């Protein structure tokens, strides 16, 4: 379990570092576009770039957010259950999320391959889509890996509690 935690932590650090760098780029692009609009020469393709950069920031932050438990959870009734029931429900939730994001990652990867094969480009700047789409697929894959780690942790805690 300790090895999986270290791997998850390392992957998430790299992903969130990349997301942070892209976010800084988004901020700089937004500020530059605002300044350029004042002089009536907006930066061409800002909307396209912001959309693609936003997808990368979001996807690359998913695993880190789940690992740090920084997500929103609605658990009003959850606290009324005994600890073993909460552990089973937690493991089931992790398993469902693992399956969902694994499927999502695979389907997005297939879509990125289709975009690559078709040679799809953005409308204004003529930038290729597929690297950003592959990035979103990787982000979902990392999230699935974090879900796997959490699921294994939940099952291990169930086994420890049964002893």
C-alpha positions, 0 to 999 in steps of 0.5 A: 500500500505504501508503494502505491501511495508513493507512486500516486503522490509522485504522479499527482505532483507532476500532473498538478505542476503541469496544471499550475504552469498551464494555469499561469499561462492562462492568466498571462494570456488573459492579462495580455488580451485585456491590455491588447483590447484596450488598444483595440488589437485583441490577441487572436484565438484567445478563446480557443487557447483558454478552452484547451488550456482549461481542459488540461488544467481541469483534467490534470488536477482531478487526481490530485484533488481526489488524493487530497480529498479536496472534492465536495462530498455530500455525506449527511446520512453517511455518518449515521452508519457504523464504521464497517458499513461506511467502509463497504460503501466507500470501497463500492464508491471507489470501485464505481468511480474506478470503472467510470473513469477508466471507461471515460479515459479509454473513450476519450483516448479513442476520440483523440486518436480519431481526431489525430487521424482526421487531422482536426484543427481549431478554427482560428489558430489551426492548432491540432486538437488531439494532444489536448484530448490525449491530455484529458484522457491521461487526466482521467486515467490518473484519476482512475488510478487514484480511485484504484488506490483508494479502493485497495485502501478501503478493502484493506481497512475492511480486512483489518477491521474483520480481524 
